[in-house]
Amino acid sequence: MSERKVLSKYYPPDFDPSQIGRSRGPKAPGPKVVTVRLMAPFSMKCTTCGEFIYKGRKFNARKEITDQKYLTVTIIRFYIRCTRCSAEITFVTDPRHHDFECERGAKRNFEPWRKAQLEEETEQELEERLEREEAEKDIMKELESKTVDAKTEMQIADALDEIRLRNARNERDWKDGEVSFVREEKDEERERQEREDEEAARRAFMGSEGEKVRRLTADSIIIDDNTAPESIAESSSSSMPPPPVPTFKRQIKKKKDFSAALGIKKKAPA
């Protein structure tokens, strides 16, 4: 068990640790290479055997830090081997597009969403894009102004329709250059009817000789038009009796005897 886990090692009898010396040799020329464990950052196809390597496949890769930089970001190269033919495949980091780029040994599968990222935008294209955006903004402003103008025109059209209807109504009421209002005609007709009713009532209460008749009491008193108001008051006061004096004495009402109506005979007192 211990041998399998390499917990104990064999030392020969003539082993002398003092003879082991540490010596630093010269560094290997070229960039520093470190073995790392990584996953394939994209799907690819090996150009040697045609094997497809899917994204996320784990590899023991060699990591090489290059001298190339993009905006102070160091570009790193990785070396892996094909899982079928063991051909070497290399890819590097791409800080510009926040992605990886395949160098040799394999071909990256087509990814449609990367097409827009890979297209470089020049200054002229940038200016054209900005102009298009400004034009779109102007189109939106124009559309909003057109909408406001359309609403204003609709309101004006409604107001004009209302004025036309009012003018047409007024034109129908015009007769021979004079305006005849229906309400005034109705008022005049009512006043004329009232005058006729008053005249008919006055004629009904007139005597044969043009005297006015006034009923003051139960008896009729005939008064001439030339009679003075003082004499009228005296005659009315002399003919009318004075009003009775009110009394507050309690009056007891007699009870009616309904026994005779019901056929009940009362016994005579003994």
C-alpha positions, 0 to 999 in steps of 0.5 A: 500500500505504501509503495503504491502511494510512494510514501517510502523510498528505497535508499541503497547502502552506499547512498551519500546525501552529501554528494548530491549538489545543487547546480543551476543550469542556464535557462532554456532559450525562448519563451517560458512554457508551462503545462496547464489543464484547460478546456477547448475554448471553441469547436474545431476540426483537425486538418490532419485527420478530420476529427471534430473536437467539441467545445469544453473538451479537456486537454493537458496543454502547454502554455506559452507567454509570448512577447506580443501585446495588445493595449498592454495585454499579453497574448498567450499561446496554447499547444494541444494535441488531436485526440485521434492523430495526436497532431499538434494544434495551437491557438492564441488569445484574442484580447481585441474581440475577447475570444480565442483565435486558432493558429494552425493544426485545426480549423474553427467551426463556423459560428454566425454570431461571430461575424459581426464581431470580426468585422472591423469598423473603419472611420468612414464606416463609423461616420456613416453609422453615426449619420444613419443614426442621426437620420433615424432620429430626424425621421422620428422627430419628423414623425412626431411633428406630423402626428401633432400636425394631424391632431391639430388639423382634426381639431380645426376640422371639427371646429369648422364643422361645428361653425358650418352647422351653426351657420346652416341653422341660422340660415334656416331661421332667416326669413326675408332678411329678418331673423325669426327666433322660435322661442320669441314666437312662442312667447308672443303667442302665449302673451297674445293668448293670455291677453285674449283670456283676460279680455274674455274674463273682463267682458264676462264680469261686465254688466249690461250698462258697463258696471263692474260686479264684485261679490263681497258677501253672499248677497251681490252688491252692484258698484258703479265705476264712479263710486268712491272707495270710502263709500264702498268700504262703509257699505261693505262694513255695514253689510257684514256682521262682526265676527264671533268672539272665540270661546275656549269652553269644552263642549261635551258631545252627546253619544248616539244610541245605535241600539234602535238601528240594530233592533235591540229593545231596551227594557223599560225601567221598573 
